[in-house]
């Protein structure tokens, strides 16, 4: 399948790119600021005999999303899967949130998915086939202290998933959200060991998740043909 993965140079996105490419899919890795990391992923996979495409685009900007999708269509003609993975987070008290903070997080985490989904839909609607997977968060389900805007952005992503599943279902386009729990990525690397141990203690499975856990869920959703509009929370039981 032909797959676009936004925010594919680090963390969960990197894991998705590498493993889906090894599964034999055609991958377009989108990055914005992490050119060095994106090129290294491309080079490392090439050493394994696997070719992927990379494309720089700030997906919070419509004109750059348009260029990204046009590149994919020129390369492949069709887009089978879109994974909206690009996202940022900021830990801050509510009263300290500025309008710039709000705009940066909402634009990167939510508006970007609006743009990318709108751009890929004409191709999917024409073929009456397509898969959209939004990477949200448990904090979109239950809210996170000191991460209000992040939680709002992910809750919005889940709401978009549910609404579009109803709208696009008749065209055989499946759209789902994966809401990861605490995953061992660069985004969570600033958590100290005390906090990590507390999270493990509060998690029924007694551990923090890994990016590969999210890949396995994405792989299933790509293969599945009867799941849409769902928020699948891969969190070890931390949120039930």
C-alpha positions in Angstrom: 0.0 0.0 0.0 1.0 3.6 -0.5 1.2 5.3 3.0 1.9 8.9 4.1 3.1 9.3 7.7 3.3 12.8 9.1 5.8 13.5 11.8 7.7 10.4 10.7 11.2 11.2 11.7 11.1 10.5 15.5 9.3 8.5 18.2 6.2 6.6 17.2 6.4 8.0 13.6 9.9 6.7 13.1 8.8 3.2 14.3 5.8 3.2 12.0 7.9 4.3 9.0 10.6 1.6 9.6 8.3 -1.3 10.3 5.7 -0.6 7.7 8.4 -0.2 5.1 9.8 -3.5 6.1 6.3 -5.0 5.7 6.6 -4.1 2.0 4.5 -0.9 1.9 5.5 2.2 -0.1 6.2 4.9 2.5 6.4 8.7 2.3 7.9 10.1 5.5 6.9 13.6 6.2 9.1 15.8 8.4 9.4 19.5 9.1 12.5 20.4 11.2 14.1 17.0 11.6 15.8 16.7 8.2 18.9 15.0 9.6 16.8 12.3 11.3 14.6 11.8 8.3 17.6 11.3 6.0 19.2 8.9 8.4 16.1 6.7 8.4 16.0 6.8 4.6 19.7 5.8 4.4 19.4 3.1 7.1 16.5 1.5 5.3 18.3 1.8 1.9 21.1 -0.2 3.5 18.5 -3.0 4.0 17.4 -2.7 0.4 14.3 -0.7 1.2 13.5 2.5 -0.5 11.3 5.2 1.1 10.5 8.7 0.1 10.9 11.7 2.4 9.3 15.2 2.1 9.7 18.3 4.1 6.4 20.1 4.9 5.0 22.0 7.8 1.6 20.2 8.0 0.1 23.1 9.9 0.2 25.1 6.7 -2.2 24.2 3.9 0.0 25.2 1.0 2.8 22.8 2.3 0.3 20.0 2.8 -0.9 20.5 -0.7 2.6 20.1 -2.0 3.1 17.0 0.1 0.1 15.2 -1.2 0.8 16.3 -4.8 4.2 14.8 -4.5 2.7 11.5 -3.3 0.1 11.4 -6.1 2.8 12.1 -8.7 4.9 9.3 -7.3 2.2 6.7 -6.8 -1.0 7.9 -8.4 -3.0 6.7 -5.4 -2.8 7.2 -1.7 -4.1 4.2 0.3 -3.3 5.2 3.9 -2.8 8.5 5.7 -1.4 8.4 9.2 -1.8 11.7 11.0 1.0 11.4 13.6 2.6 14.9 13.7 2.2 16.4 17.2 3.9 18.5 19.9 3.2 18.9 23.6 4.0 21.6 26.2 3.9 21.1 30.0 2.6 24.4 31.5 0.1 25.7 33.9 -3.2 26.9 32.4 -2.7 30.5 33.4 0.7 30.6 31.7 -0.7 29.5 28.3 -0.2 32.2 25.7 -2.2 32.6 22.5 1.0 31.6 20.6 1.2 28.4 22.7 -2.5 27.7 21.9 -2.0 28.3 18.2 1.2 26.3 17.9 -0.3 23.2 19.5 -3.7 23.3 17.9 -2.3 24.0 14.5 0.3 21.2 14.7 -1.8 18.5 16.4 -5.3 19.2 15.0 -5.4 21.7 12.1 -2.7 19.6 10.4 -4.9 16.6 10.3 -7.8 18.7 8.9 -5.5 19.8 6.1 -4.0 16.4 5.3 -7.3 14.6 5.4 -8.9 17.2 3.1 -6.1 16.8 0.6 -6.1 13.0 0.4 -9.8 12.6 0.3 -10.5 13.4 -3.4 -8.3 10.5 -4.4 -9.8 8.1 -1.8 -13.4 9.2 -2.7 -12.7 8.7 -6.4 -11.6 5.1 -5.7 -14.1 4.5 -2.9 -11.4 3.1 -0.8 -9.0 4.5 1.8 -7.7 4.3 5.4 -7.0 7.2 7.7 -5.4 6.7 11.1 -5.1 9.5 13.6 -2.6 9.2 16.4 -4.3 10.9 19.4 -3.6 10.3 23.1 -5.1 9.0 26.3 -5.1 12.7 27.4 -7.7 13.4 24.7 -9.9 10.9 26.5 -9.4 11.9 30.1 -7.4 15.2 30.1 -4.0 15.8 31.5 -3.0 18.3 34.3 -0.7 21.0 32.9 -1.3 19.8 29.3 -4.7 21.4 28.7 -4.2 22.5 25.1 -2.6 19.2 24.2 -5.6 17.4 25.6 -8.0 19.6 23.7 -6.1 19.0 20.5 -6.2 15.3 20.9 -9.9 15.3 21.9 -10.6 17.3 18.8 -8.8 14.7 16.7 -10.9 11.9 18.2 -14.1 13.9 17.5 -13.1 14.4 13.9 -12.5 10.6 13.7 -16.0 9.8 14.8 -17.7 12.4 12.6 -15.8 11.5 9.5 -16.3 7.8 10.0 -20.1 8.4 9.6 -19.6 10.7 6.7 -17.0 8.6 4.8 -18.2 5.1 5.6 -20.6 4.9 2.6 -17.5 5.5 0.4 -15.6 2.6 2.1 -13.1 5.0 3.8 -12.2 3.8 7.3 -11.0 6.3 9.8 -9.9 5.4 13.4 -7.9 7.0 16.2 -5.2 5.3 18.2 -4.9 6.9 21.7 -1.5 5.8 23.1 -0.8 5.8 26.8 2.6 6.8 28.1 5.1 5.6 25.5 8.8 5.5 25.7 9.6 8.2 23.2 11.7 11.4 23.0 8.5 13.4 23.8 8.4 11.6 27.2 12.2 11.4 27.8 12.0 14.4 30.2 10.0 12.4 32.7 12.1 11.6 35.7 12.4 8.1 37.0 10.1 8.8 40.0 7.3 9.8 37.7 7.9 6.8 35.4 7.8 4.5 38.4 4.5 6.0 39.5 3.0 5.5 36.0 4.2 1.9 36.0 2.6 1.4 39.5 -0.7 2.8 38.3 -0.7 0.7 35.1 -2.2 -2.8 35.4 0.4 -4.3 33.1 3.1 -2.6 35.2 5.1 -1.1 32.4 5.4 1.9 30.0 4.6 1.2 26.3 6.9 1.1 23.4 6.5 2.6 19.9 6.3 -1.0 18.5 3.0 -1.4 20.4 1.5 1.4 18.4 2.9 0.0 15.2 1.1 -3.3 15.8 -2.2 -1.5 16.2 -1.6 0.5 13.0 -0.7 -2.7 11.1 -4.0 -4.3 12.2 -6.1 -1.3 11.2 -4.5 -1.3 7.8 -5.3 -5.0 7.3 -8.8 -4.7 8.8 -11.9 -4.0 6.7 -14.7 -3.6 9.3 -13.5 -1.2 11.9 -14.2 2.6 11.7 -14.9 5.5 14.0 -13.1 3.8 16.9 -10.8 5.3 19.5 -8.4 2.5 20.3 -6.4 3.2 23.4 -3.2 1.3 23.7 -2.2 2.1 27.3 -1.5 -1.0 29.3 -4.7 -0.5 31.3 -3.7 2.9 32.6 -7.0 4.3 31.4 -10.0 2.0 31.3 
